[in-house]
């Protein structure tokens, strides 16, 4: 079985990135927007791993960046879900148009 090359992985990563951007720009639900941001971060992780394997195979920099991004994404998801829960408790909706209450 043939191993996928760098261009195959970059194509998948690009597709994930643009699906995430499209989901973020077109959805009005905060949960789906959060999932779109996670897709974008996962595409970046895939790029780091691919370049680490194919361009700089002896170094571990891409893996360390990926672990750092995973930790940041977990913290971002925890904070975002806490904000979404707070918004739902106050307005009984998680629609972005109702998030104007958080401004004040």
Jmol script that loads the backbone (N, CA, C; Angstrom):
load data "model"
ATOM      1  N   UNK A   1       0.849  -1.179   0.000  1.00  0.00           N
ATOM      2  CA  UNK A   1       0.000   0.000   0.000  1.00  0.00           C
ATOM      3  C   UNK A   1       0.892   1.238   0.000  1.00  0.00           C
ATOM      4  N   UNK A   2       0.536   2.194  -0.830  1.00  0.00           N
ATOM      5  CA  UNK A   2       1.348   3.394  -0.974  1.00  0.00           C
ATOM      6  C   UNK A   2       1.041   4.407   0.129  1.00  0.00           C
ATOM      7  N   UNK A   3       2.085   4.998   0.667  1.00  0.00           N
ATOM      8  CA  UNK A   3       1.933   6.005   1.717  1.00  0.00           C
ATOM      9  C   UNK A   3       1.593   7.352   1.084  1.00  0.00           C
ATOM     10  N   UNK A   4       0.653   8.094   1.683  1.00  0.00           N
ATOM     11  CA  UNK A   4       0.320   9.402   1.090  1.00  0.00           C
ATOM     12  C   UNK A   4       1.491  10.369   1.195  1.00  0.00           C
ATOM     13  N   UNK A   5       1.665  11.153   0.165  1.00  0.00           N
ATOM     14  CA  UNK A   5       2.760  12.106   0.123  1.00  0.00           C
ATOM     15  C   UNK A   5       2.378  13.428   0.768  1.00  0.00           C
ATOM     16  N   UNK A   6       3.309  14.360   0.724  1.00  0.00           N
ATOM     17  CA  UNK A   6       3.102  15.671   1.332  1.00  0.00           C
ATOM     18  C   UNK A   6       1.946  16.401   0.673  1.00  0.00           C
ATOM     19  N   UNK A   7       1.843  16.325  -0.654  1.00  0.00           N
ATOM     20  CA  UNK A   7       0.787  17.046  -1.352  1.00  0.00           C
ATOM     21  C   UNK A   7      -0.598  16.499  -1.008  1.00  0.00           C
ATOM     22  N   UNK A   8      -0.703  15.196  -0.791  1.00  0.00           N
ATOM     23  CA  UNK A   8      -1.991  14.621  -0.402  1.00  0.00           C
ATOM     24  C   UNK A   8      -2.430  15.139   0.970  1.00  0.00           C
ATOM     25  N   UNK A   9      -1.494  15.177   1.885  1.00  0.00           N
ATOM     26  CA  UNK A   9      -1.825  15.638   3.235  1.00  0.00           C
ATOM     27  C   UNK A   9      -2.132  17.133   3.224  1.00  0.00           C
ATOM     28  N   UNK A  10      -1.391  17.902   2.442  1.00  0.00           N
ATOM     29  CA  UNK A  10      -1.670  19.331   2.345  1.00  0.00           C
ATOM     30  C   UNK A  10      -3.019  19.599   1.686  1.00  0.00           C
ATOM     31  N   UNK A  11      -3.418  18.763   0.745  1.00  0.00           N
ATOM     32  CA  UNK A  11      -4.736  18.910   0.136  1.00  0.00           C
ATOM     33  C   UNK A  11      -5.837  18.667   1.167  1.00  0.00           C
ATOM     34  N   UNK A  12      -5.687  17.628   1.974  1.00  0.00           N
ATOM     35  CA  UNK A  12      -6.672  17.343   3.021  1.00  0.00           C
ATOM     36  C   UNK A  12      -6.699  18.467   4.046  1.00  0.00           C
ATOM     37  N   UNK A  13      -5.532  18.974   4.408  1.00  0.00           N
ATOM     38  CA  UNK A  13      -5.454  20.065   5.366  1.00  0.00           C
ATOM     39  C   UNK A  13      -6.104  21.336   4.822  1.00  0.00           C
ATOM     40  N   UNK A  14      -5.883  21.620   3.562  1.00  0.00           N
ATOM     41  CA  UNK A  14      -6.500  22.793   2.945  1.00  0.00           C
ATOM     42  C   UNK A  14      -8.018  22.646   2.902  1.00  0.00           C
ATOM     43  N   UNK A  15      -8.484  21.452   2.575  1.00  0.00           N
ATOM     44  CA  UNK A  15      -9.932  21.214   2.559  1.00  0.00           C
ATOM     45  C   UNK A  15     -10.522  21.399   3.955  1.00  0.00           C
ATOM     46  N   UNK A  16      -9.865  20.869   4.983  1.00  0.00           N
ATOM     47  CA  UNK A  16     -10.339  21.061   6.356  1.00  0.00           C
ATOM     48  C   UNK A  16     -10.370  22.537   6.727  1.00  0.00           C
ATOM     49  N   UNK A  17      -9.339  23.273   6.348  1.00  0.00           N
ATOM     50  CA  UNK A  17      -9.272  24.691   6.678  1.00  0.00           C
ATOM     51  C   UNK A  17     -10.425  25.457   6.041  1.00  0.00           C
ATOM     52  N   UNK A  18     -10.669  25.223   4.756  1.00  0.00           N
ATOM     53  CA  UNK A  18     -11.726  25.978   4.092  1.00  0.00           C
ATOM     54  C   UNK A  18     -13.118  25.532   4.517  1.00  0.00           C
ATOM     55  N   UNK A  19     -13.295  24.267   4.875  1.00  0.00           N
ATOM     56  CA  UNK A  19     -14.570  23.836   5.449  1.00  0.00           C
ATOM     57  C   UNK A  19     -14.802  24.541   6.780  1.00  0.00           C
ATOM     58  N   UNK A  20     -13.743  24.678   7.575  1.00  0.00           N
ATOM     59  CA  UNK A  20     -13.855  25.384   8.848  1.00  0.00           C
ATOM     60  C   UNK A  20     -14.170  26.859   8.662  1.00  0.00           C
ATOM     61  N   UNK A  21     -13.504  27.511   7.708  1.00  0.00           N
ATOM     62  CA  UNK A  21     -13.771  28.929   7.446  1.00  0.00           C
ATOM     63  C   UNK A  21     -15.193  29.117   6.924  1.00  0.00           C
ATOM     64  N   UNK A  22     -15.622  28.245   6.017  1.00  0.00           N
ATOM     65  CA  UNK A  22     -16.980  28.325   5.488  1.00  0.00           C
ATOM     66  C   UNK A  22     -18.007  28.110   6.596  1.00  0.00           C
ATOM     67  N   UNK A  23     -17.766  27.135   7.458  1.00  0.00           N
ATOM     68  CA  UNK A  23     -18.678  26.897   8.571  1.00  0.00           C
ATOM     69  C   UNK A  23     -18.724  28.055   9.545  1.00  0.00           C
ATOM     70  N   UNK A  24     -17.586  28.685   9.777  1.00  0.00           N
ATOM     71  CA  UNK A  24     -17.554  29.817  10.703  1.00  0.00           C
ATOM     72  C   UNK A  24     -18.286  31.029  10.135  1.00  0.00           C
ATOM     73  N   UNK A  25     -18.136  31.265   8.834  1.00  0.00           N
ATOM     74  CA  UNK A  25     -18.741  32.447   8.234  1.00  0.00           C
ATOM     75  C   UNK A  25     -20.223  32.289   7.927  1.00  0.00           C
ATOM     76  N   UNK A  26     -20.689  31.064   7.725  1.00  0.00           N
ATOM     77  CA  UNK A  26     -22.082  30.881   7.318  1.00  0.00           C
ATOM     78  C   UNK A  26     -23.018  30.497   8.448  1.00  0.00           C
ATOM     79  N   UNK A  27     -22.525  29.978   9.529  1.00  0.00           N
ATOM     80  CA  UNK A  27     -23.400  29.530  10.616  1.00  0.00           C
ATOM     81  C   UNK A  27     -23.655  30.631  11.615  1.00  0.00           C
ATOM     82  N   UNK A  28     -24.805  30.570  12.253  1.00  0.00           N
ATOM     83  CA  UNK A  28     -25.157  31.538  13.283  1.00  0.00           C
ATOM     84  C   UNK A  28     -25.242  30.883  14.654  1.00  0.00           C
ATOM     85  N   UNK A  29     -25.017  29.593  14.733  1.00  0.00           N
ATOM     86  CA  UNK A  29     -25.059  28.865  15.991  1.00  0.00           C
ATOM     87  C   UNK A  29     -23.654  28.862  16.599  1.00  0.00           C
ATOM     88  N   UNK A  30     -23.547  29.212  17.867  1.00  0.00           N
ATOM     89  CA  UNK A  30     -22.225  29.320  18.483  1.00  0.00           C
ATOM     90  C   UNK A  30     -21.513  27.978  18.594  1.00  0.00           C
ATOM     91  N   UNK A  31     -22.244  26.902  18.773  1.00  0.00           N
ATOM     92  CA  UNK A  31     -21.619  25.571  18.869  1.00  0.00           C
ATOM     93  C   UNK A  31     -20.992  25.181  17.530  1.00  0.00           C
ATOM     94  N   UNK A  32     -21.710  25.402  16.434  1.00  0.00           N
ATOM     95  CA  UNK A  32     -21.135  25.053  15.131  1.00  0.00           C
ATOM     96  C   UNK A  32     -19.982  25.982  14.765  1.00  0.00           C
ATOM     97  N   UNK A  33     -20.028  27.222  15.223  1.00  0.00           N
ATOM     98  CA  UNK A  33     -18.891  28.114  15.001  1.00  0.00           C
ATOM     99  C   UNK A  33     -17.667  27.634  15.777  1.00  0.00           C
ATOM    100  N   UNK A  34     -17.879  27.153  16.996  1.00  0.00           N
ATOM    101  CA  UNK A  34     -16.776  26.601  17.793  1.00  0.00           C
ATOM    102  C   UNK A  34     -16.201  25.354  17.123  1.00  0.00           C
ATOM    103  N   UNK A  35     -17.064  24.502  16.588  1.00  0.00           N
ATOM    104  CA  UNK A  35     -16.582  23.313  15.888  1.00  0.00           C
ATOM    105  C   UNK A  35     -15.810  23.697  14.627  1.00  0.00           C
ATOM    106  N   UNK A  36     -16.207  24.769  13.969  1.00  0.00           N
ATOM    107  CA  UNK A  36     -15.482  25.235  12.783  1.00  0.00           C
ATOM    108  C   UNK A  36     -14.099  25.735  13.153  1.00  0.00           C
ATOM    109  N   UNK A  37     -13.988  26.433  14.266  1.00  0.00           N
ATOM    110  CA  UNK A  37     -12.672  26.884  14.730  1.00  0.00           C
ATOM    111  C   UNK A  37     -11.785  25.688  15.061  1.00  0.00           C
ATOM    112  N   UNK A  38     -12.372  24.659  15.643  1.00  0.00           N
ATOM    113  CA  UNK A  38     -11.599  23.442  15.933  1.00  0.00           C
ATOM    114  C   UNK A  38     -11.123  22.768  14.645  1.00  0.00           C
ATOM    115  N   UNK A  39     -11.950  22.792  13.599  1.00  0.00           N
ATOM    116  CA  UNK A  39     -11.514  22.246  12.306  1.00  0.00           C
ATOM    117  C   UNK A  39     -10.322  23.025  11.754  1.00  0.00           C
ATOM    118  N   UNK A  40     -10.358  24.345  11.890  1.00  0.00           N
ATOM    119  CA  UNK A  40      -9.248  25.169  11.414  1.00  0.00           C
ATOM    120  C   UNK A  40      -7.974  24.836  12.187  1.00  0.00           C
ATOM    121  N   UNK A  41      -8.088  24.707  13.504  1.00  0.00           N
ATOM    122  CA  UNK A  41      -6.907  24.371  14.310  1.00  0.00           C
ATOM    123  C   UNK A  41      -6.384  22.975  13.988  1.00  0.00           C
ATOM    124  N   UNK A  42      -7.283  22.031  13.707  1.00  0.00           N
ATOM    125  CA  UNK A  42      -6.832  20.689  13.336  1.00  0.00           C
ATOM    126  C   UNK A  42      -6.143  20.681  11.978  1.00  0.00           C
ATOM    127  N   UNK A  43      -6.569  21.545  11.067  1.00  0.00           N
ATOM    128  CA  UNK A  43      -5.870  21.609   9.777  1.00  0.00           C
ATOM    129  C   UNK A  43      -4.457  22.162   9.963  1.00  0.00           C
ATOM    130  N   UNK A  44      -4.291  23.109  10.876  1.00  0.00           N
ATOM    131  CA  UNK A  44      -2.957  23.627  11.174  1.00  0.00           C
ATOM    132  C   UNK A  44      -2.094  22.526  11.793  1.00  0.00           C
ATOM    133  N   UNK A  45      -2.676  21.747  12.691  1.00  0.00           N
ATOM    134  CA  UNK A  45      -1.940  20.626  13.284  1.00  0.00           C
ATOM    135  C   UNK A  45      -1.496  19.631  12.218  1.00  0.00           C
ATOM    136  N   UNK A  46      -2.367  19.357  11.279  1.00  0.00           N
ATOM    137  CA  UNK A  46      -2.027  18.426  10.207  1.00  0.00           C
ATOM    138  C   UNK A  46      -0.877  18.966   9.362  1.00  0.00           C
ATOM    139  N   UNK A  47      -0.876  20.282   9.126  1.00  0.00           N
ATOM    140  CA  UNK A  47       0.248  20.896   8.392  1.00  0.00           C
ATOM    141  C   UNK A  47       1.551  20.750   9.159  1.00  0.00           C
ATOM    142  N   UNK A  48       1.534  21.029  10.453  1.00  0.00           N
ATOM    143  CA  UNK A  48       2.755  20.898  11.250  1.00  0.00           C
ATOM    144  C   UNK A  48       3.298  19.471  11.215  1.00  0.00           C
ATOM    145  N   UNK A  49       2.431  18.498  11.363  1.00  0.00           N
ATOM    146  CA  UNK A  49       2.868  17.099  11.356  1.00  0.00           C
ATOM    147  C   UNK A  49       3.407  16.711   9.975  1.00  0.00           C
ATOM    148  N   UNK A  50       2.726  17.142   8.908  1.00  0.00           N
ATOM    149  CA  UNK A  50       3.168  16.789   7.552  1.00  0.00           C
ATOM    150  C   UNK A  50       4.528  17.397   7.238  1.00  0.00           C
ATOM    151  N   UNK A  51       4.702  18.674   7.561  1.00  0.00           N
ATOM    152  CA  UNK A  51       5.995  19.293   7.278  1.00  0.00           C
ATOM    153  C   UNK A  51       7.094  18.723   8.162  1.00  0.00           C
ATOM    154  N   UNK A  52       6.741  18.354   9.380  1.00  0.00           N
ATOM    155  CA  UNK A  52       7.740  17.738  10.254  1.00  0.00           C
ATOM    156  C   UNK A  52       8.195  16.395   9.686  1.00  0.00           C
ATOM    157  N   UNK A  53       7.276  15.629   9.130  1.00  0.00           N
ATOM    158  CA  UNK A  53       7.627  14.306   8.627  1.00  0.00           C
ATOM    159  C   UNK A  53       8.369  14.367   7.291  1.00  0.00           C
ATOM    160  N   UNK A  54       7.921  15.215   6.376  1.00  0.00           N
ATOM    161  CA  UNK A  54       8.461  15.191   5.018  1.00  0.00           C
ATOM    162  C   UNK A  54       9.576  16.204   4.767  1.00  0.00           C
ATOM    163  N   UNK A  55       9.568  17.332   5.432  1.00  0.00           N
ATOM    164  CA  UNK A  55      10.566  18.358   5.145  1.00  0.00           C
ATOM    165  C   UNK A  55      11.725  18.301   6.140  1.00  0.00           C
ATOM    166  N   UNK A  56      11.405  18.194   7.426  1.00  0.00           N
ATOM    167  CA  UNK A  56      12.430  18.119   8.475  1.00  0.00           C
ATOM    168  C   UNK A  56      12.230  16.849   9.292  1.00  0.00           C
ATOM    169  N   UNK A  57      12.560  15.681   8.747  1.00  0.00           N
ATOM    170  CA  UNK A  57      12.249  14.423   9.437  1.00  0.00           C
ATOM    171  C   UNK A  57      13.040  14.190  10.719  1.00  0.00           C
ATOM    172  N   UNK A  58      14.175  14.816  10.881  1.00  0.00           N
ATOM    173  CA  UNK A  58      14.981  14.574  12.068  1.00  0.00           C
ATOM    174  C   UNK A  58      14.627  15.441  13.254  1.00  0.00           C
ATOM    175  N   UNK A  59      13.821  16.461  13.033  1.00  0.00           N
ATOM    176  CA  UNK A  59      13.506  17.404  14.105  1.00  0.00           C
ATOM    177  C   UNK A  59      12.134  17.109  14.689  1.00  0.00           C
ATOM    178  N   UNK A  60      11.911  17.611  15.899  1.00  0.00           N
ATOM    179  CA  UNK A  60      10.638  17.383  16.580  1.00  0.00           C
ATOM    180  C   UNK A  60       9.841  18.680  16.738  1.00  0.00           C
ATOM    181  N   UNK A  61      10.218  19.730  16.026  1.00  0.00           N
ATOM    182  CA  UNK A  61       9.567  21.027  16.202  1.00  0.00           C
ATOM    183  C   UNK A  61       8.078  20.983  15.872  1.00  0.00           C
ATOM    184  N   UNK A  62       7.714  20.345  14.765  1.00  0.00           N
ATOM    185  CA  UNK A  62       6.306  20.263  14.373  1.00  0.00           C
ATOM    186  C   UNK A  62       5.454  19.551  15.402  1.00  0.00           C
ATOM    187  N   UNK A  63       6.015  18.513  16.011  1.00  0.00           N
ATOM    188  CA  UNK A  63       5.262  17.783  17.034  1.00  0.00           C
ATOM    189  C   UNK A  63       5.044  18.633  18.279  1.00  0.00           C
ATOM    190  N   UNK A  64       6.058  19.406  18.670  1.00  0.00           N
ATOM    191  CA  UNK A  64       5.901  20.263  19.843  1.00  0.00           C
ATOM    192  C   UNK A  64       4.897  21.379  19.587  1.00  0.00           C
ATOM    193  N   UNK A  65       4.920  21.959  18.380  1.00  0.00           N
ATOM    194  CA  UNK A  65       3.929  22.976  18.034  1.00  0.00           C
ATOM    195  C   UNK A  65       2.520  22.383  18.050  1.00  0.00           C
ATOM    196  N   UNK A  66       2.388  21.155  17.556  1.00  0.00           N
ATOM    197  CA  UNK A  66       1.086  20.505  17.540  1.00  0.00           C
ATOM    198  C   UNK A  66       0.569  20.270  18.949  1.00  0.00           C
ATOM    199  N   UNK A  67       1.422  19.802  19.840  1.00  0.00           N
ATOM    200  CA  UNK A  67       0.993  19.608  21.229  1.00  0.00           C
ATOM    201  C   UNK A  67       0.597  20.931  21.884  1.00  0.00           C
ATOM    202  N   UNK A  68       1.328  21.995  21.565  1.00  0.00           N
ATOM    203  CA  UNK A  68       0.993  23.310  22.094  1.00  0.00           C
ATOM    204  C   UNK A  68      -0.363  23.773  21.568  1.00  0.00           C
ATOM    205  N   UNK A  69      -0.633  23.572  20.289  1.00  0.00           N
ATOM    206  CA  UNK A  69      -1.914  23.982  19.709  1.00  0.00           C
ATOM    207  C   UNK A  69      -3.058  23.163  20.282  1.00  0.00           C
ATOM    208  N   UNK A  70      -2.838  21.881  20.527  1.00  0.00           N
ATOM    209  CA  UNK A  70      -3.880  21.051  21.136  1.00  0.00           C
ATOM    210  C   UNK A  70      -4.207  21.556  22.536  1.00  0.00           C
ATOM    211  N   UNK A  71      -3.203  21.944  23.301  1.00  0.00           N
ATOM    212  CA  UNK A  71      -3.445  22.477  24.642  1.00  0.00           C
ATOM    213  C   UNK A  71      -4.189  23.808  24.573  1.00  0.00           C
ATOM    214  N   UNK A  72      -3.800  24.671  23.647  1.00  0.00           N
ATOM    215  CA  UNK A  72      -4.494  25.953  23.484  1.00  0.00           C
ATOM    216  C   UNK A  72      -5.933  25.728  23.029  1.00  0.00           C
ATOM    217  N   UNK A  73      -6.154  24.785  22.129  1.00  0.00           N
ATOM    218  CA  UNK A  73      -7.507  24.505  21.642  1.00  0.00           C
ATOM    219  C   UNK A  73      -8.394  23.957  22.752  1.00  0.00           C
ATOM    220  N   UNK A  74      -7.833  23.147  23.637  1.00  0.00           N
ATOM    221  CA  UNK A  74      -8.619  22.624  24.755  1.00  0.00           C
ATOM    222  C   UNK A  74      -9.017  23.749  25.702  1.00  0.00           C
ATOM    223  N   UNK A  75      -8.093  24.653  25.985  1.00  0.00           N
ATOM    224  CA  UNK A  75      -8.419  25.790  26.848  1.00  0.00           C
ATOM    225  C   UNK A  75      -9.431  26.709  26.168  1.00  0.00           C
ATOM    226  N   UNK A  76      -9.270  26.927  24.877  1.00  0.00           N
ATOM    227  CA  UNK A  76     -10.207  27.773  24.135  1.00  0.00           C
ATOM    228  C   UNK A  76     -11.601  27.155  24.116  1.00  0.00           C
ATOM    229  N   UNK A  77     -11.684  25.853  23.942  1.00  0.00           N
ATOM    230  CA  UNK A  77     -12.985  25.188  23.933  1.00  0.00           C
ATOM    231  C   UNK A  77     -13.651  25.262  25.303  1.00  0.00           C
ATOM    232  N   UNK A  78     -12.875  25.114  26.355  1.00  0.00           N
ATOM    233  CA  UNK A  78     -13.451  25.185  27.706  1.00  0.00           C
ATOM    234  C   UNK A  78     -14.006  26.579  27.994  1.00  0.00           C
ATOM    235  N   UNK A  79     -13.259  27.610  27.628  1.00  0.00           N
ATOM    236  CA  UNK A  79     -13.725  28.980  27.849  1.00  0.00           C
ATOM    237  C   UNK A  79     -14.932  29.283  26.966  1.00  0.00           C
ATOM    238  N   UNK A  80     -14.894  28.854  25.712  1.00  0.00           N
ATOM    239  CA  UNK A  80     -16.005  29.122  24.796  1.00  0.00           C
ATOM    240  C   UNK A  80     -17.277  28.418  25.245  1.00  0.00           C
ATOM    241  N   UNK A  81     -17.158  27.187  25.704  1.00  0.00           N
ATOM    242  CA  UNK A  81     -18.346  26.474  26.171  1.00  0.00           C
ATOM    243  C   UNK A  81     -18.899  27.125  27.428  1.00  0.00           C
ATOM    244  N   UNK A  82     -18.033  27.617  28.303  1.00  0.00           N
ATOM    245  CA  UNK A  82     -18.517  28.334  29.490  1.00  0.00           C
ATOM    246  C   UNK A  82     -19.266  29.608  29.086  1.00  0.00           C
ATOM    247  N   UNK A  83     -18.767  30.335  28.098  1.00  0.00           N
ATOM    248  CA  UNK A  83     -19.453  31.533  27.621  1.00  0.00           C
ATOM    249  C   UNK A  83     -20.781  31.162  26.973  1.00  0.00           C
ATOM    250  N   UNK A  84     -20.811  30.093  26.205  1.00  0.00           N
ATOM    251  CA  UNK A  84     -22.044  29.659  25.551  1.00  0.00           C
ATOM    252  C   UNK A  84     -23.081  29.249  26.587  1.00  0.00           C
ATOM    253  N   UNK A  85     -22.673  28.536  27.621  1.00  0.00           N
ATOM    254  CA  UNK A  85     -23.607  28.142  28.683  1.00  0.00           C
ATOM    255  C   UNK A  85     -24.151  29.370  29.393  1.00  0.00           C
ATOM    256  N   UNK A  86     -23.292  30.341  29.661  1.00  0.00           N
ATOM    257  CA  UNK A  86     -23.736  31.576  30.303  1.00  0.00           C
ATOM    258  C   UNK A  86     -24.718  32.330  29.417  1.00  0.00           C
ATOM    259  N   UNK A  87     -24.447  32.377  28.112  1.00  0.00           N
ATOM    260  CA  UNK A  87     -25.354  33.034  27.181  1.00  0.00           C
ATOM    261  C   UNK A  87     -26.690  32.303  27.122  1.00  0.00           C
ATOM    262  N   UNK A  88     -26.664  30.991  27.121  1.00  0.00           N
ATOM    263  CA  UNK A  88     -27.910  30.220  27.062  1.00  0.00           C
ATOM    264  C   UNK A  88     -28.747  30.424  28.328  1.00  0.00           C
ATOM    265  N   UNK A  89     -28.084  30.504  29.469  1.00  0.00           N
ATOM    266  CA  UNK A  89     -28.821  30.735  30.719  1.00  0.00           C
ATOM    267  C   UNK A  89     -29.487  32.101  30.736  1.00  0.00           C
ATOM    268  N   UNK A  90     -28.849  33.096  30.131  1.00  0.00           N
ATOM    269  CA  UNK A  90     -29.416  34.440  30.183  1.00  0.00           C
ATOM    270  C   UNK A  90     -30.461  34.695  29.102  1.00  0.00           C
ATOM    271  N   UNK A  91     -30.302  34.120  27.911  1.00  0.00           N
ATOM    272  CA  UNK A  91     -31.238  34.436  26.823  1.00  0.00           C
ATOM    273  C   UNK A  91     -31.974  33.230  26.258  1.00  0.00           C
ATOM    274  N   UNK A  92     -31.729  32.040  26.761  1.00  0.00           N
ATOM    275  CA  UNK A  92     -32.377  30.804  26.294  1.00  0.00           C
ATOM    276  C   UNK A  92     -32.145  30.537  24.804  1.00  0.00           C
ATOM    277  N   UNK A  93     -31.027  31.005  24.285  1.00  0.00           N
ATOM    278  CA  UNK A  93     -30.682  30.793  22.890  1.00  0.00           C
ATOM    279  C   UNK A  93     -29.165  30.850  22.737  1.00  0.00           C
ATOM    280  N   UNK A  94     -28.645  30.121  21.758  1.00  0.00           N
ATOM    281  CA  UNK A  94     -27.209  30.198  21.465  1.00  0.00           C
ATOM    282  C   UNK A  94     -26.980  30.761  20.072  1.00  0.00           C
ATOM    283  N   UNK A  95     -27.917  31.576  19.615  1.00  0.00           N
ATOM    284  CA  UNK A  95     -27.791  32.241  18.329  1.00  0.00           C
ATOM    285  C   UNK A  95     -26.837  33.423  18.461  1.00  0.00           C
ATOM    286  N   UNK A  96     -26.048  33.664  17.422  1.00  0.00           N
ATOM    287  CA  UNK A  96     -25.054  34.739  17.470  1.00  0.00           C
ATOM    288  C   UNK A  96     -25.736  36.100  17.578  1.00  0.00           C
ATOM    289  N   UNK A  97     -26.897  36.251  16.969  1.00  0.00           N
ATOM    290  CA  UNK A  97     -27.599  37.537  17.025  1.00  0.00           C
ATOM    291  C   UNK A  97     -28.026  37.887  18.444  1.00  0.00           C
ATOM    292  N   UNK A  98     -28.216  36.909  19.301  1.00  0.00           N
ATOM    293  CA  UNK A  98     -28.584  37.164  20.690  1.00  0.00           C
ATOM    294  C   UNK A  98     -27.368  37.396  21.575  1.00  0.00           C
ATOM    295  N   UNK A  99     -26.178  37.281  21.029  1.00  0.00           N
ATOM    296  CA  UNK A  99     -24.967  37.442  21.824  1.00  0.00           C
ATOM    297  C   UNK A  99     -24.635  38.897  22.087  1.00  0.00           C
ATOM    298  N   UNK A 100     -25.442  39.806  21.592  1.00  0.00           N
ATOM    299  CA  UNK A 100     -25.209  41.232  21.861  1.00  0.00           C
ATOM    300  C   UNK A 100     -25.366  41.558  23.342  1.00  0.00           C
ATOM    301  N   UNK A 101     -26.032  40.694  24.095  1.00  0.00           N
ATOM    302  CA  UNK A 101     -26.186  40.902  25.534  1.00  0.00           C
ATOM    303  C   UNK A 101     -24.844  40.844  26.263  1.00  0.00           C
ATOM    304  N   UNK A 102     -23.866  40.169  25.682  1.00  0.00           N
ATOM    305  CA  UNK A 102     -22.564  40.021  26.331  1.00  0.00           C
ATOM    306  C   UNK A 102     -21.728  41.281  26.229  1.00  0.00           C
ATOM    307  N   UNK A 103     -22.143  42.245  25.417  1.00  0.00           N
ATOM    308  CA  UNK A 103     -21.359  43.472  25.259  1.00  0.00           C
ATOM    309  C   UNK A 103     -21.346  44.326  26.513  1.00  0.00           C
ATOM    310  N   UNK A 104     -22.408  44.290  27.268  1.00  0.00           N
ATOM    311  CA  UNK A 104     -22.539  45.222  28.398  1.00  0.00           C
ATOM    312  C   UNK A 104     -22.273  44.566  29.710  1.00  0.00           C
TER     313      UNK A 104
END
end "model"
wireframe off; spacefill off
backbone 0.3
color backbone group
